[in-house]
Amino acid sequence: MEENMAVNNNGWKDKLRNKSFRDYFPIIFLVVMCIVFGMMNKRFFSWNNFTVILVQVVTLLVSGMGATFVIMTGSIDLSVGSVLAFSAVVTALTVPRFGVFAFIFAILAGALCGLINGVVFAIGRVPSFIATMGSLTALRGVVLILTQGVPIQINDEKFLTVFSGRSFFGIPNTAIFMVLIVIVSYIILEKTPFGKEARAIGGGERVAELAGIKVVKTKVLVYMWAGTMFGIAGLLQSARVLAATATLGEGFELDVIAAVVVGGTPLSGGVGGIGGTILGAFIIQILSNGMNMMGLSPYLQSIVKGCVLVLAVFISIDRTKKTETK
């Protein structure tokens, strides 16, 4: 038994030795960033600021759960912001009649958008970049038509209590939903055939086909899963801001993709995971939060964020692999 324990310990040591600085960089960067912001402003480590960060990161991290699957297959989804906005509008339109159960329509709206993206990409063989860019533009037009450029208010108290209230020591309900979604995403990716098939496709589509994986079906399901996550993100965001607006989620896809890539899932696919996306999402959100507390202008914040993200990806990405997007 002692010999087995020794072997196991040596195995963990070997794994740690094989880890490079690139693998640990997201964690190191996050810790250093928190220390710097904490030294700059004592309020950074306050409980109130912690809850603010939790609320702000929800939409980004939930969307990242969907984008991780897509990027892991070696594809891309640029329709994140538009799907989020469309689901938010569907939520706002259905709440007056269905109350709390409006969440069903928001999820279905996101899943439908994902299904359309998946069919156009996997079955229609349109490159994912073009297919989802088309969805980004078309869905934004649908949102503009439905809203007529005017915010649709959400006033249902029960709905807002469930999806934007607070419970358990003041922790926002949205954060609790986020944790549950992260756990489910991890189980699906790491413990189910679907998750393993998605990762295998990113590692080599032809090899996956020869292994008996139904590549087209899996791709469609991956986009449906992503659309569902974007739909939930739209639901939670609309509850947070008490309305659905025509501009909701504009440019949001860039933050989501950055969170996934900074977390260690390369655009080439095949590797990465949920844990990395969690780190990436918090890196981006804490960066924004810290700069706001420092009083930096929005214009300067954009410059800093862009430089930091490029640096983070430059260090964390494995440049020995192809990084083309399918």
C-alpha positions as CSV (number, residue, x, y, z in Angstrom):
1,M,0.0,0.0,0.0
2,E,2.9,2.3,0.8
3,E,4.4,1.6,-2.6
4,N,1.0,2.6,-4.3
5,M,0.9,5.8,-2.3
6,A,4.5,6.6,-3.4
7,V,3.6,5.9,-7.0
8,N,0.6,8.2,-6.8
9,N,2.6,11.0,-5.2
10,N,5.2,10.7,-7.8
11,G,2.5,10.9,-10.5
12,W,1.2,14.2,-9.1
13,K,4.8,15.5,-8.9
14,D,5.4,14.5,-12.5
15,K,2.2,16.3,-13.6
16,L,3.3,19.4,-11.7
17,R,6.7,19.3,-13.3
18,N,5.1,19.0,-16.7
19,K,3.1,22.2,-16.1
20,S,4.7,25.2,-17.7
21,F,4.4,28.9,-16.7
22,R,1.9,29.2,-19.4
23,D,-0.5,26.8,-17.6
24,Y,-0.3,28.8,-14.4
25,F,-0.3,32.2,-15.9
26,P,-4.1,32.9,-15.6
27,I,-4.0,32.2,-11.9
28,I,-0.8,34.2,-11.3
29,F,-2.1,37.1,-13.3
30,L,-5.5,37.1,-11.4
31,V,-3.7,37.1,-8.0
32,V,-1.2,39.8,-9.0
33,M,-4.1,42.0,-10.4
34,C,-6.1,41.6,-7.2
35,I,-3.1,42.6,-5.1
36,V,-2.4,45.7,-7.2
37,F,-6.0,46.9,-7.1
38,G,-6.2,46.1,-3.4
39,M,-3.1,48.3,-2.8
40,M,-4.5,51.1,-4.9
41,N,-7.9,51.1,-3.2
42,K,-8.7,49.6,0.2
43,R,-12.4,49.2,-0.8
44,F,-11.4,46.6,-3.5
45,F,-11.4,43.8,-0.9
46,S,-14.7,44.8,0.7
47,W,-17.7,42.5,0.9
48,N,-19.7,45.0,-1.0
49,N,-17.3,45.1,-3.9
50,F,-17.1,41.3,-3.9
51,T,-20.9,41.1,-4.4
52,V,-20.7,43.7,-7.2
53,I,-18.1,41.7,-9.0
54,L,-20.2,38.5,-8.6
55,V,-23.2,40.3,-10.1
56,Q,-21.2,41.8,-13.0
57,V,-19.5,38.5,-13.9
58,V,-22.7,36.4,-14.1
59,T,-23.6,37.3,-17.7
60,L,-20.0,36.9,-18.9
61,L,-19.4,33.6,-17.2
62,V,-22.7,32.0,-18.1
63,S,-22.2,33.0,-21.8
64,G,-18.6,31.7,-21.5
65,M,-20.0,28.2,-20.5
66,G,-21.6,28.1,-24.0
67,A,-18.7,29.6,-25.9
68,T,-16.2,27.2,-24.3
69,F,-17.9,24.2,-26.0
70,V,-18.0,26.0,-29.4
71,I,-14.3,27.1,-29.2
72,M,-13.3,23.7,-28.0
73,T,-14.6,22.2,-31.2
74,G,-12.4,24.6,-33.1
75,S,-15.3,26.8,-34.2
76,I,-16.4,30.3,-33.2
77,D,-19.7,32.0,-32.3
78,L,-20.0,35.8,-32.9
79,S,-23.7,35.9,-32.3
80,V,-23.4,36.0,-28.4
81,G,-24.5,39.6,-27.9
82,S,-27.4,39.4,-30.3
83,V,-28.7,36.1,-29.0
84,L,-28.5,37.5,-25.5
85,A,-30.4,40.6,-26.5
86,F,-33.1,38.6,-28.3
87,S,-33.6,36.4,-25.3
88,A,-33.8,39.4,-23.1
89,V,-36.5,40.9,-25.3
90,V,-38.4,37.6,-25.3
91,T,-38.2,37.6,-21.5
92,A,-39.5,41.2,-21.2
93,L,-42.4,40.5,-23.6
94,T,-43.5,37.3,-21.9
95,V,-43.1,38.3,-18.3
96,P,-46.4,40.3,-18.1
97,R,-48.4,37.2,-19.1
98,F,-46.3,34.3,-17.7
99,G,-44.5,35.9,-14.8
100,V,-41.6,33.7,-13.5
101,F,-42.2,31.1,-16.1
102,A,-41.0,33.6,-18.8
103,F,-37.6,32.0,-18.3
104,I,-38.8,29.0,-20.3
105,F,-39.3,31.2,-23.4
106,A,-36.0,32.9,-22.9
107,I,-34.2,29.6,-22.8
108,L,-36.1,28.3,-25.9
109,A,-35.3,31.5,-27.8
110,G,-31.6,31.0,-27.1
111,A,-31.7,27.3,-28.0
112,L,-33.6,28.0,-31.3
113,C,-30.9,30.6,-32.3
114,G,-28.2,28.1,-31.5
115,L,-30.0,25.4,-33.5
116,I,-30.2,27.7,-36.5
117,N,-26.5,28.6,-36.2
118,G,-25.6,24.9,-35.9
119,V,-27.6,23.8,-38.9
120,V,-26.2,26.6,-41.1
121,F,-22.7,25.8,-40.0
122,A,-22.6,22.0,-39.7
123,I,-25.2,21.0,-42.3
124,G,-25.0,24.0,-44.6
125,R,-21.2,23.9,-44.4
126,V,-21.0,27.7,-44.0
127,P,-17.9,28.7,-42.0
128,S,-18.8,29.3,-38.4
129,F,-17.4,32.8,-38.6
130,I,-19.7,33.8,-41.4
131,A,-22.7,31.9,-40.2
132,T,-22.7,33.5,-36.7
133,M,-21.8,36.9,-38.1
134,G,-24.9,36.7,-40.1
135,S,-26.9,35.7,-37.0
136,L,-25.3,38.6,-35.1
137,T,-26.6,41.1,-37.7
138,A,-30.0,39.5,-38.4
139,L,-30.9,39.0,-34.7
140,R,-29.9,42.6,-33.9
141,G,-32.3,43.7,-36.6
142,V,-35.1,41.5,-35.0
143,V,-34.4,43.1,-31.6
144,L,-34.6,46.6,-33.1
145,I,-38.0,45.7,-34.7
146,L,-39.4,44.2,-31.5
147,T,-38.2,47.1,-29.3
148,Q,-38.6,49.9,-31.8
149,G,-35.5,51.4,-30.1
150,V,-37.4,51.8,-26.8
151,P,-36.5,49.8,-23.6
152,I,-39.1,47.2,-22.6
153,Q,-39.5,47.5,-18.8
154,I,-39.8,44.5,-16.5
155,N,-42.0,45.3,-13.5
156,D,-43.1,41.9,-12.2
157,E,-42.0,41.8,-8.6
158,K,-42.0,38.0,-8.2
159,F,-39.9,37.5,-11.4
160,L,-37.4,40.1,-10.2
161,T,-37.3,38.6,-6.7
162,V,-36.4,35.2,-8.1
163,F,-33.9,36.3,-10.8
164,S,-32.3,39.4,-9.3
165,G,-33.1,39.2,-5.6
166,R,-30.7,38.3,-2.8
167,S,-30.5,35.3,-0.5
168,F,-28.0,33.3,1.6
169,F,-26.0,36.0,3.5
170,G,-26.8,38.7,0.8
171,I,-25.4,36.7,-2.1
172,P,-27.3,37.6,-5.3
173,N,-29.6,34.9,-6.7
174,T,-28.0,35.4,-10.1
175,A,-24.6,34.3,-8.6
176,I,-26.3,31.1,-7.3
177,F,-27.7,30.4,-10.7
178,M,-24.3,31.0,-12.2
179,V,-22.6,28.5,-9.9
180,L,-25.2,25.8,-10.7
181,I,-24.8,26.4,-14.4
182,V,-21.0,26.1,-14.1
183,I,-21.3,22.8,-12.2
184,V,-23.7,21.4,-14.8
185,S,-21.4,22.6,-17.6
186,Y,-18.4,21.0,-16.0
187,I,-20.2,17.6,-15.6
188,I,-21.4,17.7,-19.2
189,L,-18.0,18.5,-20.6
190,E,-15.9,16.2,-18.4
191,K,-18.2,13.3,-17.5
192,T,-20.5,12.7,-20.6
193,P,-19.8,11.3,-24.1
194,F,-21.1,14.6,-25.5
195,G,-18.4,16.6,-23.9
196,K,-15.7,14.2,-24.8
197,E,-16.9,14.2,-28.4
198,A,-16.8,18.0,-28.6
199,R,-13.2,18.0,-27.4
200,A,-12.3,15.2,-29.8
201,I,-13.7,17.2,-32.8
202,G,-11.5,20.1,-31.9
203,G,-8.5,17.8,-31.6
204,G,-9.1,16.5,-35.1
205,E,-12.3,16.3,-37.0
206,R,-11.2,13.6,-39.4
207,V,-9.9,11.5,-36.6
208,A,-13.2,12.0,-34.7
209,E,-15.1,10.7,-37.7
210,L,-13.0,7.6,-38.0
211,A,-13.6,7.0,-34.3
212,G,-17.3,6.8,-35.0
213,I,-18.3,10.2,-33.7
214,K,-21.3,11.8,-35.5
215,V,-19.5,15.1,-36.1
216,V,-22.4,17.0,-37.7
217,K,-24.9,16.0,-35.0
218,T,-22.4,16.9,-32.3
219,K,-21.7,20.3,-33.8
220,V,-25.4,21.2,-34.0
221,L,-25.8,20.1,-30.4
222,V,-22.8,22.2,-29.3
223,Y,-24.4,25.3,-30.9
224,M,-27.7,24.5,-29.3
225,W,-26.0,24.3,-25.9
226,A,-24.2,27.6,-26.6
227,G,-27.5,29.3,-27.6
228,T,-29.1,28.0,-24.5
229,M,-26.4,29.5,-22.3
230,F,-26.7,32.8,-24.1
231,G,-30.4,32.7,-23.6
232,I,-30.0,32.2,-19.9
233,A,-27.5,35.0,-19.8
234,G,-30.0,37.3,-21.5
235,L,-32.7,36.3,-19.0
236,L,-30.4,37.1,-16.0
237,Q,-29.1,40.3,-17.6
238,S,-32.7,41.6,-18.3
239,A,-33.6,40.9,-14.7
240,R,-30.6,42.7,-13.5
241,V,-31.2,45.9,-15.4
242,L,-35.0,45.6,-15.1
243,A,-35.5,46.0,-18.9
244,A,-34.5,44.8,-22.4
245,T,-33.0,47.3,-24.7
246,A,-32.1,47.4,-28.3
247,T,-28.4,47.9,-27.6
248,L,-28.1,45.2,-24.9
249,G,-25.1,42.9,-25.5
250,E,-23.5,45.0,-28.3
251,G,-19.8,44.0,-28.6
252,F,-20.3,41.5,-25.8
253,E,-19.1,38.6,-27.9
254,L,-15.5,40.0,-27.8
255,D,-15.4,39.8,-24.0
256,V,-16.8,36.3,-24.0
257,I,-14.3,35.0,-26.5
258,A,-11.5,36.8,-24.7
259,A,-12.6,35.2,-21.4
260,V,-12.5,31.7,-22.9
261,V,-9.2,32.2,-24.7
262,V,-7.4,33.9,-21.8
263,G,-8.6,31.0,-19.7
264,G,-6.5,28.6,-21.8
265,T,-8.9,27.3,-24.5
266,P,-7.2,28.2,-27.8
267,L,-9.2,29.0,-30.9
268,S,-7.7,25.9,-32.5
269,G,-9.8,23.8,-30.1
270,G,-9.2,20.4,-28.6
271,V,-8.0,21.5,-25.2
272,G,-9.1,23.8,-22.4
273,G,-12.0,23.5,-20.0
274,I,-14.5,25.1,-17.7
275,G,-12.0,26.0,-15.0
276,G,-10.0,28.1,-17.3
277,T,-13.0,30.0,-18.5
278,I,-13.9,30.8,-14.9
279,L,-10.5,32.3,-14.4
280,G,-10.7,34.2,-17.7
281,A,-14.1,35.7,-16.9
282,F,-13.0,36.9,-13.5
283,I,-9.8,38.3,-15.0
284,I,-11.8,40.4,-17.4
285,Q,-14.4,41.5,-14.9
286,I,-12.0,42.3,-12.1
287,L,-9.8,44.3,-14.5
288,S,-12.9,46.4,-15.4
289,N,-13.9,46.7,-11.7
290,G,-10.5,47.7,-10.5
291,M,-10.0,50.4,-13.2
292,N,-13.5,51.8,-12.4
293,M,-12.5,52.1,-8.7
294,M,-9.3,53.8,-9.8
295,G,-11.3,56.4,-11.7
296,L,-9.7,55.7,-15.1
297,S,-11.6,57.2,-18.0
298,P,-13.6,54.7,-20.2
299,Y,-11.3,55.5,-23.2
300,L,-8.2,54.7,-21.2
301,Q,-9.8,51.6,-19.8
302,S,-10.4,50.3,-23.4
303,I,-6.7,50.8,-24.2
304,V,-5.5,49.1,-21.0
305,K,-7.9,46.2,-21.3
306,G,-6.9,45.6,-24.9
307,C,-3.2,45.6,-24.1
308,V,-3.6,43.3,-21.0
309,L,-5.8,40.8,-22.9
310,V,-3.3,40.6,-25.8
311,L,-0.4,40.1,-23.3
312,A,-2.4,37.5,-21.4
313,V,-3.2,35.5,-24.5
314,F,0.4,35.9,-25.8
315,I,1.8,34.3,-22.7
316,S,-0.9,31.7,-22.0
317,I,-1.5,30.4,-25.6
318,D,0.5,27.5,-27.0
319,R,1.9,28.8,-30.2
320,T,3.2,25.5,-31.3
321,K,-0.3,24.6,-32.4
322,K,-2.4,26.0,-35.2
323,T,-4.8,28.7,-34.2
324,E,-7.0,28.9,-37.3
325,T,-10.7,29.3,-36.8
326,K,-13.0,26.9,-38.7
